C-alpha cells in the first residue's frame, strides 16, 4: 500500500500504531483471573461479569480503509433479525472458534464471513487491550489496514449494512460523548459517537476510545 507514504494522515496513523499497539495479544487476555482494565465496566462497574470462567473469548477486526485522500473506519450494522445486539453498530468479529489458531485468525475469518472481506486485502498492524463486555465477552481487537480495492459482500443474515466513518472524526475526542440509559434497574454510562444516522455506542465506541487513548492521547 504505497499510499501510506503519500497520505500524511494515514502515515501518521501507521506511525502511531507501530508504537502504540501491542505486537501480539496481551498474554493474559483470556485468563479468567485477569480483569481487563478496559470494558463496559469502566463507566458502569456493575457490568463486569464477576466469574472470569464464564467469559467468552472473542476477537474483532478494527479495519482502517487506506484511502488515498483520508482513511476511514469500516463498521457494520448488525441484522435486525439477530437475537443478540440486533441493529447495533459493530466491528466485524465474534467468538473465537476451536479451529482458530489465534485472535488474528478469528478476526479475519469473521470479517470474511460477515462482510466478504478476504484476508489478502488486510494488513494487520497490532492489537489493542482486551475489552470486556457487559455480556461477558473478552474481546481482543486486531487493528489492520484494508486495501480500498477490497470487494465487500455483507451476509444479510448477519449484517444489514457496511459503511465507513472518517478516522479523523472517530479519533477526535470532541466527538466522544458520554451517554447513559437505564439497564437492569441501574443507570448505565457509556461512550457514544453518533455519526450521521449511525449511533455508535457501547463496546464498539469503547474500543474506539481505547484506540484513541493508545495512539492519540499520549
Residue, then its C-alpha position, 0 to 999 in steps of 0.5 A: x500500500x504505497x499510499x501510506x507514504x503519500x497520505x500524511x494522515x494515514x502515515x501518521x496513523x501507521x506511525x502511531x500504531x507501530x508504537x502504540x499497539x501491542x505486537x501480539x495479544x496481551x498474554x493474559x487476555x483470556x485468563x479468567x483471573x485477569x480483569x481487563x482494565x478496559x470494558x463496559x465496566x469502566x463507566x458502569x462497574x456493575x457490568x463486569x461479569x464477576x466469574x472470569x470462567x464464564x467469559x467468552x473469548x472473542x476477537x474483532x477486526x478494527x479495519x482502517x480503509x487506506x484511502x488515498x485522500x483520508x482513511x476511514x473506519x469500516x463498521x457494520x450494522x448488525x441484522x435486525x433479525x439477530x437475537x443478540x445486539x440486533x441493529x447495533x453498530x459493530x466491528x466485524x468479529x465474534x467468538x473465537x472458534x476451536x479451529x482458530x489458531x489465534x485472535x488474528x485468525x478469528x478476526x479475519x475469518x469473521x470479517x470474511x464471513x460477515x462482510x466478504x472481506x478476504x484476508x489478502x486485502x488486510x494488513x494487520x498492524x497490532x492489537x489493542x487491550x482486551x475489552x470486556x463486555x457487559x455480556x461477558x465477552x473478552x474481546x481482543x481487537x486486531x487493528x489492520x489496514x484494508x486495501x480500498x480495492x477490497x470487494x465487500x459482500x455483507x451476509x444479510x443474515x448477519x449484517x444489514x449494512x457496511x459503511x465507513x466513518x472518517x478516522x479523523x472524526x472517530x479519533x477526535x475526542x470532541x466527538x466522544x460523548x458520554x451517554x447513559x440509559x437505564x439497564x437492569x434497574x441501574x443507570x448505565x454510562x457509556x461512550x457514544x459517537x453518533x455519526x450521521x444516522x449511525x449511533x455508535x455506542x457501547x463496546x464498539x465506541x469503547x474500543x474506539x476510545x481505547x484506540x484513541x487513548x493508545x495512539x492519540x492521547x499520549 
